[in-house]
Amino acid sequence: MAGHAILPQIGDADLKLLQIFRTVAECGGLAASETELNIGRSTISKHLSDLEHRLGLRLCDRGPAGFSLTDDGAKVLQAAETLLGAVSNFRSQVNEVKKQLVGTVHLAMFDQFLTNPEANLAHAIAEFNAIAPEVEIELSLMAPTQIELQVMEGAVDIGITTMHRTNSALHYLPIYGEDMFLYCSDTHPFFDRAPDGLTMNDLKQSNFVGLKFNSPNLQFSKKLGVRTTAKVQNEQTLALLVLSGSYIGFLPDHLAASFVEKGRMRRILPDHLYYRSRFAAVSRRSPQVNRISRLFLDILHRHHMKNPQ
């Protein structure tokens, strides 16, 4: 495709085309993005062609073989993310000046908060929506290390993650915690063993499943010296491997509760092998969060003030 010597100035129409391009790339193709964009495939294809003509670059291959970004397309997508993020940030700052509660708040959380009785997130979100009904919420599930990185980079406004270490670039608001115990399933050899019949050496010889990223789970398992033979990204898959009967692993008591009640799991040496994880709402120190994010943080704090830390 012939290129232009100089990129023309970016206008509203270009921003719209870039947003469409980003959505198609996120969805993985034209057909998959139809519902998200609420426009037909032929119209989407025309918009992509218009953008390619406007930029003088071929951004993607689309046809019977499927959808894929070209090398130029991948670079343009990265630049588009930066530009659209800057535009969104500009709008948020202008709305800050205008004192209007409109815009988007980007949230990221670690998993398994739904069954935690200390996590009053649903009530906090309900109050936030009642106060700021025009604000759009974007919510993602991520690993703790990824949450902190996304907050520092500005892609996420507020993250809710484990508070096992702190970063000086971030502000941490403690909101709730959870108690962690070591579990095995009813098909594991330890299930029918008497508590006084288990030793630490027995545990160290067993297959252990843990979280693969820096976390209280990883730190505590290293301290115990257990043999980690499986690593996972979240507690849901950790529970699955424990239920397989091939592994033992630490789980939140609220996640394991239903399996314990059904006789499918039991705690191992609960008087000795447990720890408590603390969770915090994380935000950037600089630049300071906008008015929308401050409101959400205030509501989170109010709904978790009575929790033990």
ZADO-1210 file (C-alpha; in nm, 4 decimals, padded with zeros to 6 digits):
<atoms>
<atom x="00.0000" y="00.0000" z="00.0000" code="MET" pos="1"/>
<atom x="00.1409" y="00.3387" z="-00.0983" code="ALA" pos="2"/>
<atom x="00.2252" y="00.5528" z="00.2016" code="GLY" pos="3"/>
<atom x="00.1815" y="00.9251" z="00.2574" code="HIS" pos="4"/>
<atom x="00.4900" y="01.1342" z="00.3228" code="ALA" pos="5"/>
<atom x="00.3272" y="01.3080" z="00.6177" code="ILE" pos="6"/>
<atom x="00.0449" y="01.1802" z="00.8384" code="LEU" pos="7"/>
<atom x="-00.2520" y="01.4183" z="00.8171" code="PRO" pos="8"/>
<atom x="-00.3832" y="01.5815" z="01.1323" code="GLN" pos="9"/>
<atom x="-00.5953" y="01.3575" z="01.3533" code="ILE" pos="10"/>
<atom x="-00.9618" y="01.4560" z="01.3777" code="GLY" pos="11"/>
<atom x="-01.2774" y="01.3159" z="01.5385" code="ASP" pos="12"/>
<atom x="-01.3393" y="01.0894" z="01.2366" code="ALA" pos="13"/>
<atom x="-00.9902" y="00.9425" z="01.2740" code="ASP" pos="14"/>
<atom x="-01.0454" y="00.8762" z="01.6442" code="LEU" pos="15"/>
<atom x="-01.3658" y="00.6919" z="01.5592" code="LYS" pos="16"/>
<atom x="-01.1835" y="00.4796" z="01.3008" code="LEU" pos="17"/>
<atom x="-00.9058" y="00.4038" z="01.5503" code="LEU" pos="18"/>
<atom x="-01.1635" y="00.2999" z="01.8111" code="GLN" pos="19"/>
<atom x="-01.3225" y="00.0632" z="01.5579" code="ILE" pos="20"/>
<atom x="-00.9796" y="-00.0770" z="01.4676" code="PHE" pos="21"/>
<atom x="-00.8979" y="-00.1329" z="01.8351" code="ARG" pos="22"/>
<atom x="-01.2298" y="-00.3096" z="01.8957" code="THR" pos="23"/>
<atom x="-01.1833" y="-00.5386" z="01.5954" code="VAL" pos="24"/>
<atom x="-00.8317" y="-00.6259" z="01.7145" code="ALA" pos="25"/>
<atom x="-00.9551" y="-00.6935" z="02.0699" code="GLU" pos="26"/>
<atom x="-01.2399" y="-00.9139" z="01.9415" code="CYS" pos="27"/>
<atom x="-01.0118" y="-01.0996" z="01.7026" code="GLY" pos="28"/>
<atom x="-01.1945" y="-01.0267" z="01.3795" code="GLY" pos="29"/>
<atom x="-01.4753" y="-00.8527" z="01.1964" code="LEU" pos="30"/>
<atom x="-01.7469" y="-01.1092" z="01.2674" code="ALA" pos="31"/>
<atom x="-01.6689" y="-01.1196" z="01.6385" code="ALA" pos="32"/>
<atom x="-01.6780" y="-00.7389" z="01.6634" code="SER" pos="33"/>
<atom x="-02.0185" y="-00.6917" z="01.4983" code="GLU" pos="34"/>
<atom x="-02.2117" y="-00.7228" z="01.8244" code="THR" pos="35"/>
<atom x="-01.9668" y="-00.5042" z="02.0156" code="GLU" pos="36"/>
<atom x="-01.9741" y="-00.2281" z="01.7531" code="LEU" pos="37"/>
<atom x="-02.3417" y="-00.2766" z="01.6614" code="ASN" pos="38"/>
<atom x="-02.2640" y="-00.2364" z="01.2904" code="ILE" pos="39"/>
<atom x="-02.2442" y="-00.4847" z="01.0024" code="GLY" pos="40"/>
<atom x="-01.9325" y="-00.6644" z="00.8848" code="ARG" pos="41"/>
<atom x="-01.9227" y="-00.4869" z="00.5485" code="SER" pos="42"/>
<atom x="-01.9406" y="-00.1484" z="00.7212" code="THR" pos="43"/>
<atom x="-01.6629" y="-00.2485" z="00.9605" code="ILE" pos="44"/>
<atom x="-01.4489" y="-00.3582" z="00.6664" code="SER" pos="45"/>
<atom x="-01.5083" y="-00.0225" z="00.4948" code="LYS" pos="46"/>
<atom x="-01.4060" y="00.1650" z="00.8102" code="HIS" pos="47"/>
<atom x="-01.0844" y="-00.0369" z="00.8286" code="LEU" pos="48"/>
<atom x="-01.0116" y="00.0350" z="00.4629" code="SER" pos="49"/>
<atom x="-01.0757" y="00.4063" z="00.5231" code="ASP" pos="50"/>
<atom x="-00.8310" y="00.4021" z="00.8146" code="LEU" pos="51"/>
<atom x="-00.5669" y="00.2180" z="00.6114" code="GLU" pos="52"/>
<atom x="-00.6059" y="00.4726" z="00.3299" code="HIS" pos="53"/>
<atom x="-00.5901" y="00.7570" z="00.5787" code="ARG" pos="54"/>
<atom x="-00.2688" y="00.6269" z="00.7363" code="LEU" pos="55"/>
<atom x="-00.1140" y="00.4879" z="00.4199" code="GLY" pos="56"/>
<atom x="-00.0531" y="00.1513" z="00.5862" code="LEU" pos="57"/>
<atom x="-00.2012" y="-00.1974" z="00.5653" code="ARG" pos="58"/>
<atom x="-00.3116" y="-00.2748" z="00.9189" code="LEU" pos="59"/>
<atom x="-00.4552" y="-00.6242" z="00.8980" code="CYS" pos="60"/>
<atom x="-00.5246" y="-00.9244" z="00.6812" code="ASP" pos="61"/>
<atom x="-00.8930" y="-01.0138" z="00.6675" code="ARG" pos="62"/>
<atom x="-01.0449" y="-01.2770" z="00.4483" code="GLY" pos="63"/>
<atom x="-01.1207" y="-01.6509" z="00.4233" code="PRO" pos="64"/>
<atom x="-00.7966" y="-01.7310" z="00.6104" code="ALA" pos="65"/>
<atom x="-00.9111" y="-01.5268" z="00.9092" code="GLY" pos="66"/>
<atom x="-00.8095" y="-01.2021" z="01.0752" code="PHE" pos="67"/>
<atom x="-00.4554" y="-01.1084" z="01.1725" code="SER" pos="68"/>
<atom x="-00.2659" y="-00.7868" z="01.2334" code="LEU" pos="69"/>
<atom x="00.0253" y="-00.6962" z="01.0114" code="THR" pos="70"/>
<atom x="00.3490" y="-00.5821" z="01.1739" code="ASP" pos="71"/>
<atom x="00.2500" y="-00.2231" z="01.0934" code="ASP" pos="72"/>
<atom x="-00.0964" y="-00.2899" z="01.2306" code="GLY" pos="73"/>
<atom x="00.0421" y="-00.4108" z="01.5632" code="ALA" pos="74"/>
<atom x="00.2491" y="-00.0945" z="01.5951" code="LYS" pos="75"/>
<atom x="-00.0443" y="00.1287" z="01.4997" code="VAL" pos="76"/>
<atom x="-00.2642" y="-00.0548" z="01.7536" code="LEU" pos="77"/>
<atom x="-00.0124" y="00.0202" z="02.0276" code="GLN" pos="78"/>
<atom x="00.0016" y="00.3860" z="01.9228" code="ALA" pos="79"/>
<atom x="-00.3794" y="00.3971" z="01.9068" code="ALA" pos="80"/>
<atom x="-00.4029" y="00.2644" z="02.2646" code="GLU" pos="81"/>
<atom x="-00.1752" y="00.5467" z="02.3777" code="THR" pos="82"/>
<atom x="-00.3692" y="00.8098" z="02.1843" code="LEU" pos="83"/>
<atom x="-00.7157" y="00.6917" z="02.2881" code="LEU" pos="84"/>
<atom x="-00.5991" y="00.6623" z="02.6479" code="GLY" pos="85"/>
<atom x="-00.4700" y="01.0201" z="02.6330" code="ALA" pos="86"/>
<atom x="-00.8027" y="01.1385" z="02.4893" code="VAL" pos="87"/>
<atom x="-00.9919" y="00.9554" z="02.7644" code="SER" pos="88"/>
<atom x="-00.7632" y="01.1087" z="03.0253" code="ASN" pos="89"/>
<atom x="-00.8165" y="01.4535" z="02.8727" code="PHE" pos="90"/>
<atom x="-01.1925" y="01.4112" z="02.8913" code="ARG" pos="91"/>
<atom x="-01.1685" y="01.2970" z="03.2519" code="SER" pos="92"/>
<atom x="-00.9592" y="01.6004" z="03.3421" code="GLN" pos="93"/>
<atom x="-01.2006" y="01.8373" z="03.1686" code="VAL" pos="94"/>
<atom x="-01.4921" y="01.6734" z="03.3476" code="ASN" pos="95"/>
<atom x="-01.2961" y="01.7159" z="03.6703" code="GLU" pos="96"/>
<atom x="-01.2865" y="02.0877" z="03.6052" code="VAL" pos="97"/>
<atom x="-01.6558" y="02.0902" z="03.5189" code="LYS" pos="98"/>
<atom x="-01.7337" y="01.8882" z="03.8341" code="LYS" pos="99"/>
<atom x="-01.9422" y="01.6415" z="03.6388" code="GLN" pos="100"/>
<atom x="-01.9520" y="01.2768" z="03.7399" code="LEU" pos="101"/>
<atom x="-01.9218" y="01.1384" z="03.3886" code="VAL" pos="102"/>
<atom x="-01.6554" y="00.9267" z="03.2249" code="GLY" pos="103"/>
<atom x="-01.5117" y="00.5826" z="03.2914" code="THR" pos="104"/>
<atom x="-01.3530" y="00.4224" z="03.5957" code="VAL" pos="105"/>
<atom x="-01.1219" y="00.1325" z="03.5147" code="HIS" pos="106"/>
<atom x="-01.1097" y="-00.1325" z="03.7892" code="LEU" pos="107"/>
<atom x="-00.9012" y="-00.4482" z="03.8180" code="ALA" pos="108"/>
<atom x="-00.9375" y="-00.7188" z="04.0824" code="MET" pos="109"/>
<atom x="-00.7857" y="-01.0471" z="04.1887" code="PHE" pos="110"/>
<atom x="-01.0257" y="-01.3436" z="04.1805" code="ASP" pos="111"/>
<atom x="-01.2394" y="-01.5151" z="04.4477" code="GLN" pos="112"/>
<atom x="-01.3786" y="-01.2013" z="04.6117" code="PHE" pos="113"/>
<atom x="-01.7392" y="-01.3062" z="04.5440" code="LEU" pos="114"/>
<atom x="-01.7445" y="-01.5722" z="04.8182" code="THR" pos="115"/>
<atom x="-01.5484" y="-01.3636" z="05.0698" code="ASN" pos="116"/>
<atom x="-01.7878" y="-01.2375" z="05.3407" code="PRO" pos="117"/>
<atom x="-01.5471" y="-00.9521" z="05.4185" code="GLU" pos="118"/>
<atom x="-01.5538" y="-00.8199" z="05.0601" code="ALA" pos="119"/>
<atom x="-01.8447" y="-00.5769" z="05.0337" code="ASN" pos="120"/>
<atom x="-01.7639" y="-00.4886" z="04.6747" code="LEU" pos="121"/>
<atom x="-02.1127" y="-00.5435" z="04.5332" code="ALA" pos="122"/>
<atom x="-02.2664" y="-00.3022" z="04.7850" code="HIS" pos="123"/>
<atom x="-01.9933" y="-00.0470" z="04.7179" code="ALA" pos="124"/>
<atom x="-02.0528" y="-00.0644" z="04.3428" code="ILE" pos="125"/>
<atom x="-02.4283" y="-00.0280" z="04.3967" code="ALA" pos="126"/>
<atom x="-02.3775" y="00.2916" z="04.5997" code="GLU" pos="127"/>
<atom x="-02.1300" y="00.4256" z="04.3437" code="PHE" pos="128"/>
<atom x="-02.3802" y="00.3674" z="04.0618" code="ASN" pos="129"/>
<atom x="-02.6534" y="00.5417" z="04.2596" code="ALA" pos="130"/>
<atom x="-02.4336" y="00.8493" z="04.3097" code="ILE" pos="131"/>
<atom x="-02.2707" y="00.8512" z="03.9652" code="ALA" pos="132"/>
<atom x="-02.5125" y="00.6794" z="03.7237" code="PRO" pos="133"/>
<atom x="-02.3443" y="00.8337" z="03.4170" code="GLU" pos="134"/>
<atom x="-02.0037" y="00.6828" z="03.4949" code="VAL" pos="135"/>
<atom x="-01.9168" y="00.3687" z="03.3014" code="GLU" pos="136"/>
<atom x="-01.7382" y="00.0901" z="03.4903" code="ILE" pos="137"/>
<atom x="-01.4773" y="-00.1272" z="03.3198" code="GLU" pos="138"/>
<atom x="-01.3853" y="-00.4255" z="03.5370" code="LEU" pos="139"/>
<atom x="-01.1090" y="-00.6801" z="03.4720" code="SER" pos="140"/>
<atom x="-00.9656" y="-00.9799" z="03.6589" code="LEU" pos="141"/>
<atom x="-00.5860" y="-00.9870" z="03.6763" code="MET" pos="142"/>
<atom x="-00.2961" y="-01.1297" z="03.8739" code="ALA" pos="143"/>
<atom x="-00.1735" y="-00.9016" z="04.1580" code="PRO" pos="144"/>
<atom x="00.1565" y="-00.8123" z="03.9878" code="THR" pos="145"/>
<atom x="-00.0263" y="-00.7235" z="03.6685" code="GLN" pos="146"/>
<atom x="-00.2758" y="-00.5089" z="03.8605" code="ILE" pos="147"/>
<atom x="-00.0014" y="-00.2977" z="04.0182" code="GLU" pos="148"/>
<atom x="00.1755" y="-00.2523" z="03.6833" code="LEU" pos="149"/>
<atom x="-00.1474" y="-00.1487" z="03.5084" code="GLN" pos="150"/>
<atom x="-00.2244" y="00.1029" z="03.7849" code="VAL" pos="151"/>
<atom x="00.1238" y="00.2551" z="03.7627" code="MET" pos="152"/>
<atom x="00.0948" y="00.2816" z="03.3834" code="GLU" pos="153"/>
<atom x="-00.2471" y="00.4491" z="03.4118" code="GLY" pos="154"/>
<atom x="-00.4373" y="00.1774" z="03.2241" code="ALA" pos="155"/>
<atom x="-00.6256" y="00.0944" z="03.5473" code="VAL" pos="156"/>
<atom x="-00.7570" y="00.3591" z="03.7875" code="ASP" pos="157"/>
<atom x="-00.8079" y="00.1380" z="04.0938" code="ILE" pos="158"/>
<atom x="-00.6855" y="-00.2134" z="04.1590" code="GLY" pos="159"/>
<atom x="-00.7908" y="-00.4479" z="04.4401" code="ILE" pos="160"/>
<atom x="-00.5116" y="-00.6881" z="04.5197" code="THR" pos="161"/>
<atom x="-00.3171" y="-00.8613" z="04.7943" code="THR" pos="162"/>
<atom x="-00.1129" y="-00.6327" z="05.0173" code="MET" pos="163"/>
<atom x="00.1932" y="-00.8514" z="05.0800" code="HIS" pos="164"/>
<atom x="00.4403" y="-00.5870" z="04.9672" code="ARG" pos="165"/>
<atom x="00.4141" y="-00.2191" z="04.8761" code="THR" pos="166"/>
<atom x="00.5409" y="00.0021" z="04.5972" code="ASN" pos="167"/>
<atom x="00.6327" y="00.3617" z="04.6784" code="SER" pos="168"/>
<atom x="00.4634" y="00.4799" z="04.3564" code="ALA" pos="169"/>
<atom x="00.1269" y="00.3464" z="04.4752" code="LEU" pos="170"/>
<atom x="-00.1190" y="00.4261" z="04.7522" code="HIS" pos="171"/>
<atom x="-00.2692" y="00.1306" z="04.9407" code="TYR" pos="172"/>
<atom x="-00.6062" y="00.1464" z="05.1155" code="LEU" pos="173"/>
<atom x="-00.6594" y="-00.1738" z="05.3231" code="PRO" pos="174"/>
<atom x="-01.0190" y="-00.2933" z="05.2841" code="ILE" pos="175"/>
<atom x="-01.0562" y="-00.6634" z="05.3700" code="TYR" pos="176"/>
<atom x="-00.8737" y="-00.9906" z="05.4257" code="GLY" pos="177"/>
<atom x="-00.9123" y="-01.3671" z="05.4007" code="GLU" pos="178"/>
<atom x="-00.7873" y="-01.6686" z="05.5957" code="ASP" pos="179"/>
<atom x="-00.5834" y="-01.9263" z="05.4053" code="MET" pos="180"/>
<atom x="-00.5567" y="-02.2960" z="05.5006" code="PHE" pos="181"/>
<atom x="-00.3886" y="-02.5989" z="05.3479" code="LEU" pos="182"/>
<atom x="-00.6370" y="-02.8400" z="05.1828" code="TYR" pos="183"/>
<atom x="-00.6486" y="-03.1846" z="05.0269" code="CYS" pos="184"/>
<atom x="-00.9387" y="-03.3564" z="04.8506" code="SER" pos="185"/>
<atom x="-01.1298" y="-03.6699" z="04.9493" code="ASP" pos="186"/>
<atom x="-00.9288" y="-03.8713" z="04.6938" code="THR" pos="187"/>
<atom x="-00.5918" y="-03.7647" z="04.8355" code="HIS" pos="188"/>
<atom x="-00.4044" y="-04.0091" z="05.0669" code="PRO" pos="189"/>
<atom x="-00.4040" y="-03.7482" z="05.3464" code="PHE" pos="190"/>
<atom x="-00.7842" y="-03.7216" z="05.3610" code="PHE" pos="191"/>
<atom x="-00.8391" y="-04.0226" z="05.5880" code="ASP" pos="192"/>
<atom x="-00.5189" y="-03.9804" z="05.7890" code="ARG" pos="193"/>
<atom x="-00.5539" y="-03.8751" z="06.1525" code="ALA" pos="194"/>
<atom x="-00.4195" y="-03.5219" z="06.2125" code="PRO" pos="195"/>
<atom x="-00.1550" y="-03.6525" z="06.4518" code="ASP" pos="196"/>
<atom x="-00.0480" y="-03.9016" z="06.1853" code="GLY" pos="197"/>
<atom x="00.0773" y="-03.6301" z="05.9512" code="LEU" pos="198"/>
<atom x="00.4190" y="-03.4720" z="05.9777" code="THR" pos="199"/>
<atom x="00.5871" y="-03.1839" z="05.7983" code="MET" pos="200"/>
<atom x="00.8059" y="-03.4359" z="05.6222" code="ASN" pos="201"/>
<atom x="00.4908" y="-03.6017" z="05.4827" code="ASP" pos="202"/>
<atom x="00.3822" y="-03.2647" z="05.3450" code="LEU" pos="203"/>
<atom x="00.7218" y="-03.1897" z="05.1937" code="LYS" pos="204"/>
<atom x="00.7121" y="-03.5203" z="05.0065" code="GLN" pos="205"/>
<atom x="00.3681" y="-03.4455" z="04.8588" code="SER" pos="206"/>
<atom x="00.2874" y="-03.2647" z="04.5344" code="ASN" pos="207"/>
<atom x="00.2015" y="-02.9028" z="04.6104" code="PHE" pos="208"/>
<atom x="00.0171" y="-02.6569" z="04.3851" code="VAL" pos="209"/>
<atom x="00.0751" y="-02.2863" z="04.4286" code="GLY" pos="210"/>
<atom x="00.0350" y="-01.9501" z="04.2586" code="LEU" pos="211"/>
<atom x="00.3143" y="-01.8773" z="04.0124" code="LYS" pos="212"/>
<atom x="00.3451" y="-01.5019" z="04.0791" code="PHE" pos="213"/>
<atom x="00.4817" y="-01.3131" z="04.3782" code="ASN" pos="214"/>
<atom x="00.2117" y="-01.3433" z="04.6440" code="SER" pos="215"/>
<atom x="00.1559" y="-01.4473" z="05.0075" code="PRO" pos="216"/>
<atom x="00.0820" y="-01.7960" z="04.8688" code="ASN" pos="217"/>
<atom x="00.4236" y="-01.8163" z="04.7016" code="LEU" pos="218"/>
<atom x="00.6063" y="-01.6675" z="04.9999" code="GLN" pos="219"/>
<atom x="00.4433" y="-01.8955" z="05.2583" code="PHE" pos="220"/>
<atom x="00.4961" y="-02.2124" z="05.0530" code="SER" pos="221"/>
<atom x="00.8654" y="-02.1255" z="05.0110" code="LYS" pos="222"/>
<atom x="00.8931" y="-02.0707" z="05.3855" code="LYS" pos="223"/>
<atom x="00.7486" y="-02.4184" z="05.4488" code="LEU" pos="224"/>
<atom x="00.9844" y="-02.5772" z="05.1983" code="GLY" pos="225"/>
<atom x="00.7117" y="-02.7755" z="05.0200" code="VAL" pos="226"/>
<atom x="00.7685" y="-02.9333" z="04.6779" code="ARG" pos="227"/>
<atom x="00.5784" y="-02.7234" z="04.4255" code="THR" pos="228"/>
<atom x="00.5060" y="-02.9419" z="04.1232" code="THR" pos="229"/>
<atom x="00.2233" y="-02.7340" z="03.9739" code="ALA" pos="230"/>
<atom x="00.1829" y="-02.3574" z="03.9345" code="LYS" pos="231"/>
<atom x="-00.1334" y="-02.1691" z="03.8408" code="VAL" pos="232"/>
<atom x="-00.2453" y="-01.8114" z="03.7732" code="GLN" pos="233"/>
<atom x="-00.5533" y="-01.7985" z="03.9978" code="ASN" pos="234"/>
<atom x="-00.7246" y="-01.9658" z="04.2919" code="GLU" pos="235"/>
<atom x="-01.0020" y="-02.1189" z="04.0812" code="GLN" pos="236"/>
<atom x="-00.7555" y="-02.3387" z="03.8925" code="THR" pos="237"/>
<atom x="-00.5678" y="-02.4034" z="04.2165" code="LEU" pos="238"/>
<atom x="-00.8878" y="-02.5436" z="04.3699" code="ALA" pos="239"/>
<atom x="-00.9378" y="-02.7606" z="04.0597" code="LEU" pos="240"/>
<atom x="-00.5949" y="-02.9218" z="04.1017" code="LEU" pos="241"/>
<atom x="-00.6574" y="-02.9805" z="04.4720" code="VAL" pos="242"/>
<atom x="-00.9878" y="-03.1503" z="04.3843" code="LEU" pos="243"/>
<atom x="-00.8015" y="-03.3783" z="04.1422" code="SER" pos="244"/>
<atom x="-00.6548" y="-03.5550" z="04.4448" code="GLY" pos="245"/>
<atom x="-00.3009" y="-03.5220" z="04.3109" code="SER" pos="246"/>
<atom x="-00.2051" y="-03.2046" z="04.4956" code="TYR" pos="247"/>
<atom x="-00.2360" y="-03.0188" z="04.8246" code="ILE" pos="248"/>
<atom x="-00.2537" y="-02.6402" z="04.8288" code="GLY" pos="249"/>
<atom x="-00.3532" y="-02.3264" z="05.0189" code="PHE" pos="250"/>
<atom x="-00.7021" y="-02.1908" z="04.9515" code="LEU" pos="251"/>
<atom x="-00.9192" y="-01.9182" z="05.1077" code="PRO" pos="252"/>
<atom x="-01.1534" y="-02.0719" z="05.3632" code="ASP" pos="253"/>
<atom x="-01.4546" y="-01.9085" z="05.1944" code="HIS" pos="254"/>
<atom x="-01.3668" y="-02.0679" z="04.8592" code="LEU" pos="255"/>
<atom x="-01.3141" y="-02.4137" z="05.0079" code="ALA" pos="256"/>
<atom x="-01.6171" y="-02.3962" z="05.2419" code="ALA" pos="257"/>
<atom x="-01.8689" y="-02.5534" z="05.0020" code="SER" pos="258"/>
<atom x="-01.6321" y="-02.8401" z="04.9181" code="PHE" pos="259"/>
<atom x="-01.5608" y="-02.9032" z="05.2866" code="VAL" pos="260"/>
<atom x="-01.9347" y="-02.9076" z="05.3585" code="GLU" pos="261"/>
<atom x="-01.9881" y="-03.1691" z="05.0852" code="LYS" pos="262"/>
<atom x="-01.7014" y="-03.3818" z="05.2170" code="GLY" pos="263"/>
<atom x="-01.4837" y="-03.3230" z="04.9123" code="ARG" pos="264"/>
<atom x="-01.2051" y="-03.1332" z="05.0917" code="MET" pos="265"/>
<atom x="-01.0525" y="-03.1096" z="05.4378" code="ARG" pos="266"/>
<atom x="-00.7996" y="-02.8852" z="05.6052" code="ARG" pos="267"/>
<atom x="-00.4539" y="-03.0185" z="05.6802" code="ILE" pos="268"/>
<atom x="-00.3062" y="-02.9277" z="06.0231" code="LEU" pos="269"/>
<atom x="-00.5215" y="-02.6115" z="06.0475" code="PRO" pos="270"/>
<atom x="-00.3791" y="-02.5155" z="06.3891" code="ASP" pos="271"/>
<atom x="-00.0324" y="-02.4823" z="06.2393" code="HIS" pos="272"/>
<atom x="-00.0619" y="-02.4274" z="05.8647" code="LEU" pos="273"/>
<atom x="-00.2528" y="-02.1097" z="05.7919" code="TYR" pos="274"/>
<atom x="-00.1929" y="-01.7446" z="05.7135" code="TYR" pos="275"/>
<atom x="-00.4014" y="-01.4342" z="05.6497" code="ARG" pos="276"/>
<atom x="-00.3944" y="-01.2329" z="05.3280" code="SER" pos="277"/>
<atom x="-00.4827" y="-00.8647" z="05.3306" code="ARG" pos="278"/>
<atom x="-00.6356" y="-00.6873" z="05.0332" code="PHE" pos="279"/>
<atom x="-00.6052" y="-00.3198" z="04.9471" code="ALA" pos="280"/>
<atom x="-00.7492" y="-00.0775" z="04.6953" code="ALA" pos="281"/>
<atom x="-00.4457" y="00.0437" z="04.5004" code="VAL" pos="282"/>
<atom x="-00.4146" y="00.3760" z="04.3171" code="SER" pos="283"/>
<atom x="-00.1371" y="00.5933" z="04.1774" code="ARG" pos="284"/>
<atom x="00.0236" y="00.8566" z="04.3987" code="ARG" pos="285"/>
<atom x="00.1155" y="01.0774" z="04.1038" code="SER" pos="286"/>
<atom x="-00.0620" y="01.2063" z="03.9132" code="PRO" pos="287"/>
<atom x="-00.3425" y="01.2051" z="04.1686" code="GLN" pos="288"/>
<atom x="-00.6569" y="01.0105" z="04.0869" code="VAL" pos="289"/>
<atom x="-00.9488" y="01.2027" z="03.9426" code="ASN" pos="290"/>
<atom x="-01.2720" y="01.2887" z="04.1199" code="ARG" pos="291"/>
<atom x="-01.4506" y="00.9758" z="03.9996" code="ILE" pos="292"/>
<atom x="-01.1790" y="00.7468" z="04.1355" code="SER" pos="293"/>
<atom x="-01.1627" y="00.9381" z="04.4647" code="ARG" pos="294"/>
<atom x="-01.5367" y="00.8874" z="04.5054" code="LEU" pos="295"/>
<atom x="-01.5052" y="00.5140" z="04.4416" code="PHE" pos="296"/>
<atom x="-01.2173" y="00.4853" z="04.6908" code="LEU" pos="297"/>
<atom x="-01.4173" y="00.6737" z="04.9558" code="ASP" pos="298"/>
<atom x="-01.7140" y="00.4404" z="04.9070" code="ILE" pos="299"/>
<atom x="-01.4893" y="00.1322" z="04.9256" code="LEU" pos="300"/>
<atom x="-01.3388" y="00.2582" z="05.2498" code="HIS" pos="301"/>
<atom x="-01.6798" y="00.3268" z="05.4035" code="ARG" pos="302"/>
<atom x="-01.8111" y="-00.0211" z="05.3179" code="HIS" pos="303"/>
<atom x="-01.5075" y="-00.1961" z="05.4690" code="HIS" pos="304"/>
<atom x="-01.4334" y="00.0113" z="05.7797" code="MET" pos="305"/>
<atom x="-01.5494" y="-00.2611" z="06.0219" code="LYS" pos="306"/>
<atom x="-01.3386" y="-00.5382" z="05.8691" code="ASN" pos="307"/>
<atom x="-01.0483" y="-00.6838" z="06.0689" code="PRO" pos="308"/>
<atom x="-00.7134" y="-00.6271" z="05.9031" code="GLN" pos="309"/>
</atoms>
